[in-house]
Amino acid sequence: MVNLKEYSNKKVAVLGLGAENEALILWLANKGVSVNLSIYDRREASALEDKQERISHLTGGLSINWQLGRKSYKSLKGYDELWRSPGWPIFCPQIQEAIQSGGVLNSPMNLFFKFCPTKNIIGVTGSKGKGTTASLIYDILKLANYPVFLGGNIGVPPFAFFDQLTEKSLVVLELSSFQLEDLRHSPHIAVITNLYEEHLAPADPLNPNYHKSLADYWLAKEQIFLHQNPEDWLVINKKLSSWLDKKHCPGQIKWFGRLSWPSKLIGEHNQENIAAAWAATEIVGVLPVIAKKAVANFQGLEHRLQLVGEKGGVRYYDDSFATNPDSTIIAIKSFREPIILLAGGADKGNDFTFLAKTIRSQSVKAVILFEGEASPRLKDSLLSVGYPPEQIFLASSMDEAMRLVKEYAKTGDVVLLSPACASFGLFKNYKERGNLFKQAV
């Protein structure tokens, strides 16, 4: 039984009404907890009508004070706790001032770990592959008849299924670096897929969080295992051996590499994801025959090197989730066929040198760049490594990009949407970008 008495009449600032904080608020209302909540969000009320309507019908003892818009949070002093959404930077002056004044920084994920009735939690993080790996783990455990739930950064807030959990449940959580950076708990099995330069500059105006260096980024990732006990496990990619200081690892370590089991997933990176998923489920006690069957049946995640169609002998792949150069390099190297690459977009401050060299050395026959602050830099990088300028094109929309594709694509080609950049500007997010691509195909 969860004891929520400590939160009775507490004064709490909810920083960002994302899915996690909304699910937590709805859960607390269902429990009848009398908490005084001030909800801060950079968005205006018109953008939050649905969420406000759901919360306005709450019963229980919650007191709600709405503070919306960009100028709504000049000060966060005077609160007992701050419940931070992952997109809200810890280093923002208002949070630091509130902490110095005695406020406790908290988050829905911290509270989930604190109150969760089961300790059988598998947490998955990494620059790329964490969603695929978490989903593979979930599918393997489900096929093995474990009572398993999947949530976290993958889009399902864990408080949405909290009341279905028992001591015997297994929970698989995809955890981003922004969920981890202030986490004071670690899962029983922690999985780290890889580490690339990512989130080192603000990209999303509504979620401007970022890490100030690659070292800071790793420090955030480390939280997934720093609070473990000796009976816990860290499952980690062999490629990260130089990053891991074993003195900082309280639990047992299990390394993984690649696993070439039969699968619908393409690319060497997915062989690593499969190896990570098997390593984690082997610890749980799953038999190899069951894991192999689950992997063979796994369809992959949307917008991750997803085959969306074949027209006239041309195959079209949606890899819109590739928002950094390393991910696009991996995608390009997954094919031997001639590639027409759709790339570019909002600038995250990444270096495009190695991506340009990969495009130059691999069979990329044309590059179509979406309008965005990063695209001129990517074009300059391509030209600097000798990529032919006549094979570089600019597009101001998905429709324009696809018109160019139709001109140049031939039987046997691959059209690959793998932007290496954030989507903001032409598109709302990577999902909209991928969906528009699929519609165009």
FIGUMAR-251599 format. One line per field, with one value per residue (C-alpha): residue number from 0; residue in three letters; z, x negated, y. Coordinates in steps of 0.5 Angstrom, whole numbers, plus 2048, in hexadecimal, padded with zeros to 3 digits. Each point is the difference from the previous one (the first is absolute). Example, Ala and Ser with C-alpha at 12.3 -4.5 7.8 and 13.67 -1.06 7.14 Angstrom:
2
num <- [0, 1]
residuo <- [Ala, Ser]
c3 <- [810, 7FE]
c1 <- [7E7, 7FE]
c2 <- [7F7, 807]
//
This chain:
441
num <- [0, 1, 2, 3, 4, 5, 6, 7, 8, 9, 10, 11, 12, 13, 14, 15, 16, 17, 18, 19, 20, 21, 22, 23, 24, 25, 26, 27, 28, 29, 30, 31, 32, 33, 34, 35, 36, 37, 38, 39, 40, 41, 42, 43, 44, 45, 46, 47, 48, 49, 50, 51, 52, 53, 54, 55, 56, 57, 58, 59, 60, 61, 62, 63, 64, 65, 66, 67, 68, 69, 70, 71, 72, 73, 74, 75, 76, 77, 78, 79, 80, 81, 82, 83, 84, 85, 86, 87, 88, 89, 90, 91, 92, 93, 94, 95, 96, 97, 98, 99, 100, 101, 102, 103, 104, 105, 106, 107, 108, 109, 110, 111, 112, 113, 114, 115, 116, 117, 118, 119, 120, 121, 122, 123, 124, 125, 126, 127, 128, 129, 130, 131, 132, 133, 134, 135, 136, 137, 138, 139, 140, 141, 142, 143, 144, 145, 146, 147, 148, 149, 150, 151, 152, 153, 154, 155, 156, 157, 158, 159, 160, 161, 162, 163, 164, 165, 166, 167, 168, 169, 170, 171, 172, 173, 174, 175, 176, 177, 178, 179, 180, 181, 182, 183, 184, 185, 186, 187, 188, 189, 190, 191, 192, 193, 194, 195, 196, 197, 198, 199, 200, 201, 202, 203, 204, 205, 206, 207, 208, 209, 210, 211, 212, 213, 214, 215, 216, 217, 218, 219, 220, 221, 222, 223, 224, 225, 226, 227, 228, 229, 230, 231, 232, 233, 234, 235, 236, 237, 238, 239, 240, 241, 242, 243, 244, 245, 246, 247, 248, 249, 250, 251, 252, 253, 254, 255, 256, 257, 258, 259, 260, 261, 262, 263, 264, 265, 266, 267, 268, 269, 270, 271, 272, 273, 274, 275, 276, 277, 278, 279, 280, 281, 282, 283, 284, 285, 286, 287, 288, 289, 290, 291, 292, 293, 294, 295, 296, 297, 298, 299, 300, 301, 302, 303, 304, 305, 306, 307, 308, 309, 310, 311, 312, 313, 314, 315, 316, 317, 318, 319, 320, 321, 322, 323, 324, 325, 326, 327, 328, 329, 330, 331, 332, 333, 334, 335, 336, 337, 338, 339, 340, 341, 342, 343, 344, 345, 346, 347, 348, 349, 350, 351, 352, 353, 354, 355, 356, 357, 358, 359, 360, 361, 362, 363, 364, 365, 366, 367, 368, 369, 370, 371, 372, 373, 374, 375, 376, 377, 378, 379, 380, 381, 382, 383, 384, 385, 386, 387, 388, 389, 390, 391, 392, 393, 394, 395, 396, 397, 398, 399, 400, 401, 402, 403, 404, 405, 406, 407, 408, 409, 410, 411, 412, 413, 414, 415, 416, 417, 418, 419, 420, 421, 422, 423, 424, 425, 426, 427, 428, 429, 430, 431, 432, 433, 434, 435, 436, 437, 438, 439, 440]
residuo <- [Met, Val, Asn, Leu, Lys, Glu, Tyr, Ser, Asn, Lys, Lys, Val, Ala, Val, Leu, Gly, Leu, Gly, Ala, Glu, Asn, Glu, Ala, Leu, Ile, Leu, Trp, Leu, Ala, Asn, Lys, Gly, Val, Ser, Val, Asn, Leu, Ser, Ile, Tyr, Asp, Arg, Arg, Glu, Ala, Ser, Ala, Leu, Glu, Asp, Lys, Gln, Glu, Arg, Ile, Ser, His, Leu, Thr, Gly, Gly, Leu, Ser, Ile, Asn, Trp, Gln, Leu, Gly, Arg, Lys, Ser, Tyr, Lys, Ser, Leu, Lys, Gly, Tyr, Asp, Glu, Leu, Trp, Arg, Ser, Pro, Gly, Trp, Pro, Ile, Phe, Cys, Pro, Gln, Ile, Gln, Glu, Ala, Ile, Gln, Ser, Gly, Gly, Val, Leu, Asn, Ser, Pro, Met, Asn, Leu, Phe, Phe, Lys, Phe, Cys, Pro, Thr, Lys, Asn, Ile, Ile, Gly, Val, Thr, Gly, Ser, Lys, Gly, Lys, Gly, Thr, Thr, Ala, Ser, Leu, Ile, Tyr, Asp, Ile, Leu, Lys, Leu, Ala, Asn, Tyr, Pro, Val, Phe, Leu, Gly, Gly, Asn, Ile, Gly, Val, Pro, Pro, Phe, Ala, Phe, Phe, Asp, Gln, Leu, Thr, Glu, Lys, Ser, Leu, Val, Val, Leu, Glu, Leu, Ser, Ser, Phe, Gln, Leu, Glu, Asp, Leu, Arg, His, Ser, Pro, His, Ile, Ala, Val, Ile, Thr, Asn, Leu, Tyr, Glu, Glu, His, Leu, Ala, Pro, Ala, Asp, Pro, Leu, Asn, Pro, Asn, Tyr, His, Lys, Ser, Leu, Ala, Asp, Tyr, Trp, Leu, Ala, Lys, Glu, Gln, Ile, Phe, Leu, His, Gln, Asn, Pro, Glu, Asp, Trp, Leu, Val, Ile, Asn, Lys, Lys, Leu, Ser, Ser, Trp, Leu, Asp, Lys, Lys, His, Cys, Pro, Gly, Gln, Ile, Lys, Trp, Phe, Gly, Arg, Leu, Ser, Trp, Pro, Ser, Lys, Leu, Ile, Gly, Glu, His, Asn, Gln, Glu, Asn, Ile, Ala, Ala, Ala, Trp, Ala, Ala, Thr, Glu, Ile, Val, Gly, Val, Leu, Pro, Val, Ile, Ala, Lys, Lys, Ala, Val, Ala, Asn, Phe, Gln, Gly, Leu, Glu, His, Arg, Leu, Gln, Leu, Val, Gly, Glu, Lys, Gly, Gly, Val, Arg, Tyr, Tyr, Asp, Asp, Ser, Phe, Ala, Thr, Asn, Pro, Asp, Ser, Thr, Ile, Ile, Ala, Ile, Lys, Ser, Phe, Arg, Glu, Pro, Ile, Ile, Leu, Leu, Ala, Gly, Gly, Ala, Asp, Lys, Gly, Asn, Asp, Phe, Thr, Phe, Leu, Ala, Lys, Thr, Ile, Arg, Ser, Gln, Ser, Val, Lys, Ala, Val, Ile, Leu, Phe, Glu, Gly, Glu, Ala, Ser, Pro, Arg, Leu, Lys, Asp, Ser, Leu, Leu, Ser, Val, Gly, Tyr, Pro, Pro, Glu, Gln, Ile, Phe, Leu, Ala, Ser, Ser, Met, Asp, Glu, Ala, Met, Arg, Leu, Val, Lys, Glu, Tyr, Ala, Lys, Thr, Gly, Asp, Val, Val, Leu, Leu, Ser, Pro, Ala, Cys, Ala, Ser, Phe, Gly, Leu, Phe, Lys, Asn, Tyr, Lys, Glu, Arg, Gly, Asn, Leu, Phe, Lys, Gln, Ala, Val]
c3 <- [800, 7FE, 806, 7FD, 807, 7FF, 7FA, 804, 7FF, 7FD, 7FB, 7FA, 7F9, 7FA, 7FB, 7F9, 7FF, 7FC, 800, 806, 804, 7FE, 801, 807, 802, 7FD, 805, 806, 7FF, 7FF, 807, 803, 802, 802, 7FD, 7FE, 7F9, 7FC, 7F8, 7FC, 7F9, 7FA, 7FC, 800, 802, 7F9, 7FF, 806, 800, 800, 806, 804, 7FE, 803, 806, 801, 801, 806, 807, 806, 804, 7FB, 7FF, 7F9, 7FE, 7F9, 7FE, 7F8, 7FB, 7FF, 806, 805, 804, 802, 807, 803, 807, 806, 7FD, 804, 7FA, 7F9, 7FB, 7FA, 7F9, 7FC, 7FB, 806, 801, 807, 7FF, 7FF, 805, 803, 802, 803, 804, 802, 802, 804, 804, 802, 7FA, 7FF, 7F8, 7FF, 7F9, 7FE, 7FF, 807, 803, 7FC, 802, 807, 801, 7FB, 803, 7FC, 800, 7F9, 7FC, 7FA, 7FD, 7F9, 7FE, 7FB, 7FA, 7FB, 801, 806, 7FE, 7FB, 806, 805, 7FB, 7FF, 807, 801, 7FA, 803, 807, 7FE, 7FB, 806, 804, 805, 803, 7FC, 7FF, 7FB, 801, 801, 7FB, 7FB, 801, 805, 807, 805, 805, 7FB, 801, 808, 803, 7FC, 803, 805, 803, 7FB, 7FA, 7FB, 7FE, 7FA, 7FF, 7FB, 803, 7FD, 803, 802, 804, 803, 802, 806, 802, 807, 7FE, 7FC, 7FD, 801, 7F9, 7FD, 7F8, 7FD, 7F8, 7FE, 800, 7FB, 7FF, 802, 803, 801, 7FE, 801, 7FA, 802, 802, 804, 803, 800, 805, 7FE, 803, 800, 7FE, 7FE, 807, 803, 7FB, 803, 807, 7FF, 7FD, 806, 804, 7FD, 804, 806, 805, 7FF, 805, 7FF, 7FE, 7FA, 7F9, 7FB, 7F9, 7FC, 7F9, 7FF, 7FC, 806, 804, 800, 803, 806, 807, 803, 807, 7FF, 7FE, 806, 7FD, 7FB, 7F9, 7FA, 7F9, 7F9, 7F9, 7FA, 7FF, 7F9, 802, 7FA, 800, 7FC, 803, 7FB, 802, 804, 806, 800, 801, 806, 803, 7FF, 804, 806, 800, 800, 806, 804, 7FF, 801, 807, 802, 7FE, 7F9, 7FB, 7FA, 7FB, 803, 7FF, 7F9, 7FE, 803, 7FC, 7FA, 800, 802, 7FB, 803, 802, 7FC, 7FD, 801, 7FA, 7FE, 7F9, 7FE, 7F9, 7F9, 7FA, 7F9, 803, 805, 807, 805, 807, 806, 805, 802, 807, 7FE, 802, 801, 7FB, 803, 7FF, 7F9, 7FF, 803, 7FB, 7FA, 802, 800, 7F9, 7FA, 7FB, 7FD, 805, 7FF, 807, 802, 806, 803, 805, 806, 803, 807, 7FF, 7FD, 7FC, 7F9, 7FE, 801, 7FD, 7FA, 7FF, 801, 7FB, 7FB, 801, 800, 7FA, 801, 7F9, 803, 806, 801, 805, 804, 802, 806, 804, 800, 7F9, 7FD, 805, 7FD, 7F9, 802, 803, 7FA, 7FB, 804, 800, 7F8, 7FF, 7FA, 800, 7FB, 804, 806, 800, 804, 802, 804, 801, 800, 7FA, 7FC, 803, 7FD, 7F9, 800, 802, 7FA, 7FB, 803, 803, 7FC, 800, 806, 803, 808, 802, 807, 805, 805, 801, 805, 803, 804, 7FD, 803, 7FA, 7FA, 805, 807, 802, 7FD, 800, 7FC, 7FB, 800, 7FF, 7FA, 7FD, 800, 7FE, 7FA, 7FE]
c1 <- [800, 7FD, 800, 801, 801, 7F9, 803, 806, 801, 7F9, 7FF, 7FD, 7FE, 802, 7FA, 803, 807, 7FD, 803, 7FC, 802, 807, 801, 7FD, 805, 806, 7FD, 7FF, 808, 802, 7FD, 803, 7F9, 801, 7FA, 800, 7FD, 7FE, 800, 7FA, 800, 7FD, 806, 806, 806, 803, 7FB, 802, 807, 801, 7FB, 804, 806, 7FE, 7FD, 806, 804, 7FC, 803, 7FC, 7FC, 7FC, 800, 7FD, 7FD, 7FF, 7FA, 7FF, 7FC, 7F9, 800, 803, 7FA, 7FC, 7FF, 801, 7FF, 804, 802, 7FF, 7FE, 7FF, 802, 7FC, 802, 7FA, 800, 7FF, 7F9, 7FD, 7FB, 806, 7FF, 807, 7FF, 7F9, 803, 805, 7FC, 7FB, 807, 801, 804, 7FF, 7FF, 804, 803, 806, 7FB, 7FD, 806, 802, 7FA, 801, 807, 800, 802, 7FB, 7F9, 7FF, 7FF, 7FC, 7FD, 7FE, 7FC, 7FB, 7FF, 804, 803, 803, 807, 7FF, 7FC, 805, 806, 7FC, 7FF, 808, 801, 7FC, 802, 807, 7FF, 7FD, 807, 7FD, 805, 7FC, 802, 7FC, 7FF, 7FC, 7FD, 803, 807, 804, 7FF, 7FF, 805, 805, 800, 7FD, 807, 7FF, 7F9, 7FF, 7F9, 800, 800, 7FB, 7FF, 7FC, 7FE, 7FD, 7FC, 7FD, 7FA, 805, 804, 7FA, 7FC, 804, 802, 7FE, 802, 7FD, 804, 7FE, 7FD, 7FD, 7FF, 7FC, 800, 7FB, 7FD, 800, 800, 807, 804, 7FA, 804, 807, 804, 808, 802, 805, 7FB, 7FA, 7FC, 7F9, 7F9, 7FA, 7FB, 800, 7FD, 806, 804, 7FD, 801, 807, 800, 7FC, 806, 803, 7FB, 7FD, 805, 800, 7FF, 7FB, 806, 802, 7FD, 7FD, 801, 7FB, 7FD, 7F9, 7FF, 801, 7FA, 7FC, 806, 801, 7FC, 802, 7FF, 806, 804, 803, 803, 7FE, 7FE, 802, 7FD, 803, 7FE, 804, 805, 802, 806, 806, 803, 804, 7FC, 7FA, 7F9, 7FB, 802, 807, 7FB, 7FE, 807, 801, 7FA, 802, 807, 7FE, 7FB, 805, 805, 7FB, 7FF, 808, 7FF, 803, 7FE, 7FD, 805, 805, 7FC, 7FE, 807, 802, 7FB, 801, 808, 7FE, 802, 7FC, 802, 803, 7FB, 7FA, 7FD, 808, 801, 806, 801, 7FD, 802, 7FE, 7FA, 7FE, 800, 802, 7FD, 803, 7FA, 803, 7FE, 7F8, 7FF, 7F9, 7FA, 7FE, 807, 800, 7F9, 803, 806, 7FC, 7FB, 806, 801, 7FC, 805, 7FF, 803, 804, 7FF, 805, 7FD, 7FF, 804, 800, 7F9, 7FE, 7F8, 7FE, 7F9, 802, 7F9, 800, 808, 7FD, 7FA, 805, 805, 7FA, 7FD, 807, 804, 804, 802, 804, 801, 807, 7FF, 806, 800, 7FD, 7FB, 7FB, 801, 7FB, 7FB, 801, 800, 7F9, 7FE, 802, 7FC, 7FA, 7FF, 801, 807, 803, 804, 805, 802, 802, 807, 804, 808, 804, 806, 800, 805, 7FA, 7FB, 804, 801, 7F8, 800, 805, 7FB, 7FA, 802, 7FF, 801, 7FC, 7FF, 801, 804, 7FD, 803, 7FB, 7FF, 7FA, 804, 806, 806, 803, 801, 803, 803, 803, 7FC, 7FC, 807, 803, 7FA, 801, 807, 800, 7FB, 804, 806, 7FC, 7FD]
c2 <- [800, 807, 805, 807, 803, 804, 804, 802, 808, 800, 806, 7FD, 804, 7FB, 802, 7FF, 7FC, 7FA, 7F9, 7FE, 806, 800, 7F8, 801, 806, 7FB, 7FB, 804, 803, 7F8, 7FF, 806, 803, 808, 803, 807, 800, 806, 7FE, 804, 7FF, 804, 7FF, 804, 7FE, 7FF, 7FB, 7FC, 800, 7F8, 7FF, 806, 7FD, 7F9, 803, 805, 7FA, 7FD, 7FE, 7FF, 805, 803, 808, 802, 807, 801, 804, 800, 803, 802, 805, 7FC, 7FE, 806, 7FD, 7F9, 801, 7FE, 7F9, 7FA, 7FC, 801, 7FA, 801, 7FE, 7FD, 806, 805, 802, 7FF, 805, 806, 805, 7FF, 7F9, 802, 805, 7FC, 7FB, 805, 802, 7F9, 7FD, 7F9, 7FE, 7FA, 7FD, 7FB, 7FA, 801, 7FF, 7FA, 7FD, 802, 7FD, 7FA, 7FA, 7FC, 800, 7FC, 806, 800, 807, 801, 806, 802, 806, 7FB, 7F9, 801, 800, 7FA, 7FC, 802, 7FD, 7FA, 7FE, 801, 7FC, 7FA, 801, 800, 7FA, 7FC, 802, 805, 805, 806, 807, 805, 807, 806, 805, 7FB, 804, 7FC, 804, 7FA, 803, 7FF, 7F8, 801, 7FD, 7FA, 7FE, 7FB, 7FE, 7FA, 805, 802, 807, 802, 807, 804, 806, 806, 804, 805, 7FB, 7FD, 807, 801, 7F9, 7FD, 7F9, 7FB, 7FA, 7F8, 7FF, 807, 7FF, 805, 7FF, 806, 807, 805, 807, 802, 805, 805, 806, 803, 7FE, 7FF, 807, 7FD, 7FB, 804, 7FB, 7FE, 7FE, 805, 7FA, 7F9, 7FF, 803, 7FC, 7F9, 802, 801, 7F9, 7FD, 801, 7FA, 7FC, 804, 7FF, 7F8, 7FB, 7FA, 7FB, 805, 800, 804, 7FE, 804, 801, 7FD, 807, 804, 7FC, 807, 804, 7FB, 801, 7F9, 803, 804, 7FA, 7FD, 7FA, 7FB, 801, 7FC, 802, 7FF, 801, 7FE, 7FA, 7FE, 7FC, 800, 807, 805, 805, 802, 803, 7FE, 805, 7FC, 7FA, 804, 801, 7F9, 7FE, 805, 7FD, 7F9, 802, 803, 7FB, 7FA, 803, 800, 7F8, 800, 7FA, 802, 7FC, 805, 806, 7FE, 7FF, 807, 803, 7FD, 803, 807, 805, 806, 807, 805, 805, 7FC, 7FD, 7FE, 7FD, 804, 7FE, 7FE, 803, 7FF, 7FC, 805, 7FF, 806, 800, 804, 802, 807, 7FE, 801, 807, 800, 7FE, 7FA, 7FD, 802, 7FD, 7F9, 800, 801, 7FB, 7FB, 800, 7FE, 803, 807, 805, 806, 803, 805, 804, 807, 804, 804, 801, 7FC, 802, 7FA, 7FF, 7FD, 7FE, 7F9, 7FF, 804, 7FB, 7FA, 803, 801, 7F9, 7FD, 7FF, 806, 802, 807, 804, 804, 805, 803, 807, 801, 804, 7F9, 7FF, 805, 7FD, 7F9, 803, 803, 7FA, 7FC, 804, 801, 7F8, 800, 7FE, 803, 806, 7FE, 7FA, 805, 802, 805, 7FF, 804, 7FB, 7F8, 801, 803, 7FB, 7FB, 803, 800, 7F9, 7FE, 803, 7FC, 7FA, 7FA, 7F8, 7FD, 807, 801, 807, 801, 805, 801, 807, 801, 806, 802, 801, 807, 805, 7FD, 7FA, 800, 7FA, 7FA, 7FC, 805, 800, 7F8, 800, 805, 7FC, 7FA, 804, 802, 7F9]
//
